[in-house]
Amino acid sequence: MELHEIPAAFQSKLRLGAVAALMAGPRDFTTLQKLTAATAGNLGKQLETLEAEGYIASRKEFLSRRPRTTYELTDLGRETFLAYVKLLESIVSGAGDN
């Protein structure tokens, strides 16, 4: 991945934070909201964007009659995020070369 190839989905602080949080495994909406300190509406919209791009998948279920949505990275999401991190590492490691 090159700098100009960073996906638009990763150019948002909130979306990037959500993807980073999901690297540790599936998380429910409430946990993601706490980790990102986002409003429910904003987080919901950003998660929809990530899901539409194929980076995350959601699963809806009911626990004691309460809806619960859990999100997890897809293989595409994990691979793309790892490529993004590798790109950042190469930029940082090359910063001292000048």
Backbone hydrogen bonds in HBPLUS format (Angstrom, degrees):
<---DONOR---> <-ACCEPTOR-->    atom                        ^
c    i                          cat <-CA-CA->   ^        H-A-AA   ^      H-
h    n   atom  resd res      DA  || num        DHA   H-A  angle D-A-AA Bond
n    s   type  num  typ     dist DA aas  dist angle  dist       angle   num
A0005-GLU N   A0002-GLU O   2.78 MM   3  5.15 154.0  1.84 114.6 123.7     1
A0006-ILE N   A0003-LEU O   3.43 MM   3  5.79 170.4  2.44 113.9 114.0     2
A0010-PHE N   A0007-PRO O   2.90 MM   3  5.48 150.5  1.99 115.3 123.7     3
A0011-GLN N   A0008-ALA O   3.03 MM   3  5.15 165.0  2.06 111.4 114.9     4
A0016-LEU N   A0012-SER O   2.88 MM   4  5.98 166.3  1.90 157.9 162.4     5
A0017-GLY N   A0013-LYS O   2.91 MM   4  6.04 152.9  1.99 142.3 150.0     6
A0018-ALA N   A0014-LEU O   2.94 MM   4  6.17 153.8  2.01 147.9 154.7     7
A0019-VAL N   A0015-ARG O   2.98 MM   4  6.23 163.1  2.01 152.0 156.0     8
A0020-ALA N   A0016-LEU O   2.93 MM   4  6.11 162.4  1.96 148.2 153.6     9
A0021-ALA N   A0017-GLY O   2.95 MM   4  6.11 154.9  2.01 143.8 150.5    10
A0022-LEU N   A0018-ALA O   3.00 MM   4  6.24 143.9  2.13 143.0 152.9    11
A0022-LEU N   A0019-VAL O   3.09 MM   3  5.04 120.9  2.45  93.6 108.7    12
A0023-MET N   A0020-ALA O   3.19 MM   3  5.27 151.5  2.27 100.2 108.7    13
A0025-GLY N   A0022-LEU O   3.00 MM   3  5.11 155.0  2.07 104.0 112.1    14
A0027-ARG N   A0071-TYR O   2.98 MM  44  5.51 152.8  2.06 152.0 159.9    15
A0071-TYR N   A0027-ARG O   2.79 MM  44  5.51 172.9  1.79 156.3 155.9    16
A0032-LEU N   A0028-ASP O   3.01 MM   4  6.34 164.1  2.04 157.8 162.6    17
A0029-PHE N   A0069-THR O   3.00 MM  40  5.88 141.5  2.15 167.7 173.1    18
A0033-GLN N   A0029-PHE O   2.83 MM   4  6.06 151.5  1.91 150.6 159.5    19
A0034-LYS N   A0030-THR O   3.01 MM   4  6.28 155.7  2.07 147.1 152.9    20
A0035-LEU N   A0031-THR O   2.91 MM   4  6.14 163.8  1.93 154.1 158.7    21
A0036-THR N   A0032-LEU O   2.94 MM   4  5.99 151.9  2.02 146.3 152.8    22
A0037-ALA N   A0033-GLN O   2.86 MM   4  5.60 127.5  2.14 138.4 150.5    23
A0043-LEU N   A0039-THR O   2.95 MM   4  6.06 172.2  1.95 159.0 161.6    24
A0044-GLY N   A0040-ALA O   2.90 MM   4  5.91 162.0  1.93 146.6 152.4    25
A0045-LYS N   A0041-GLY O   3.09 MM   4  6.26 158.1  2.14 145.2 150.3    26
A0046-GLN N   A0042-ASN O   3.02 MM   4  6.26 161.9  2.05 152.5 157.4    27
A0047-LEU N   A0043-LEU O   2.86 MM   4  6.05 157.4  1.91 156.8 163.0    28
A0048-GLU N   A0044-GLY O   3.00 MM   4  6.17 150.0  2.09 142.2 150.5    29
A0049-THR N   A0045-LYS O   3.07 MM   4  6.38 150.8  2.15 144.2 151.7    30
A0050-LEU N   A0046-GLN O   3.02 MM   4  6.34 160.8  2.06 147.9 152.3    31
A0051-GLU N   A0047-LEU O   2.89 MM   4  6.07 154.5  1.95 147.3 154.6    32
A0052-ALA N   A0048-GLU O   2.86 MM   4  6.04 157.3  1.91 148.5 154.9    33
A0053-GLU N   A0049-THR O   3.04 MM   4  6.25 143.5  2.18 144.8 154.2    34
A0055-TYR N   A0050-LEU O   2.98 MM   5  5.38 148.7  2.08 166.7 159.9    35
A0054-GLY N   A0051-GLU O   3.02 MM   3  5.02 150.8  2.10 100.3 109.7    36
A0074-THR N   A0055-TYR O   3.01 MM  19  5.48 167.5  2.02 128.6 128.9    37
A0057-ALA N   A0072-GLU O   2.82 MM  15  5.52 153.6  1.89 158.5 167.5    38
A0072-GLU N   A0057-ALA O   2.97 MM  15  5.52 148.8  2.07 153.4 162.2    39
A0059-ARG N   A0070-THR O   2.81 MM  11  5.21 142.6  1.94 148.5 159.3    40
A0070-THR N   A0059-ARG O   2.86 MM  11  5.21 164.6  1.88 150.5 154.4    41
A0061-GLU N   A0068-ARG O   2.90 MM   7  5.35 152.9  1.97 150.6 159.6    42
A0068-ARG N   A0061-GLU O   2.74 MM   7  5.35 149.6  1.83 163.0 160.3    43
A0063-LEU N   A0066-ARG O   2.79 MM   3  5.14 160.2  1.83 148.8 150.5    44
A0066-ARG N   A0063-LEU O   2.93 MM   3  5.14 158.9  1.97 110.6 117.3    45
A0078-ARG N   A0074-THR O   2.96 MM   4  6.23 164.8  1.98 157.0 159.9    46
A0079-GLU N   A0075-ASP O   2.93 MM   4  6.06 171.7  1.93 154.9 157.6    47
A0080-THR N   A0076-LEU O   2.89 MM   4  5.93 162.9  1.92 151.0 156.3    48
A0081-PHE N   A0077-GLY O   2.96 MM   4  6.01 157.9  2.01 144.1 150.5    49
A0082-LEU N   A0078-ARG O   2.95 MM   4  6.13 162.2  1.99 151.8 156.7    50
A0083-ALA N   A0079-GLU O   2.99 MM   4  6.19 152.2  2.07 144.0 151.6    51
A0084-TYR N   A0080-THR O   2.94 MM   4  6.15 148.9  2.04 142.9 151.7    52
A0085-VAL N   A0081-PHE O   2.90 MM   4  6.22 157.2  1.95 152.2 157.8    53
A0086-LYS N   A0082-LEU O   2.95 MM   4  6.13 156.6  2.00 143.8 150.5    54
A0087-LEU N   A0083-ALA O   2.95 MM   4  6.16 151.4  2.03 142.5 150.1    55
A0088-LEU N   A0084-TYR O   3.00 MM   4  6.33 159.3  2.05 149.3 154.4    56
A0089-GLU N   A0085-VAL O   2.87 MM   4  6.16 157.4  1.92 151.1 157.6    57
A0090-SER N   A0086-LYS O   2.96 MM   4  6.22 152.9  2.03 146.9 153.8    58
A0091-ILE N   A0087-LEU O   3.01 MM   4  6.31 150.0  2.10 148.3 156.6    59
A0092-VAL N   A0088-LEU O   2.93 MM   4  6.18 164.5  1.95 153.8 157.6    60
A0093-SER N   A0089-GLU O   2.85 MM   4  5.98 163.6  1.88 150.1 155.1    61
A0094-GLY N   A0090-SER O   3.04 MM   4  5.97 140.6  2.20 133.2 142.8    62
A0095-ALA N   A0092-VAL O   3.20 MM   3  5.13 152.8  2.28  98.3 106.5    63
A0097-ASP N   A0094-GLY O   3.09 MM   3  5.32 161.7  2.13 109.9 115.5    64
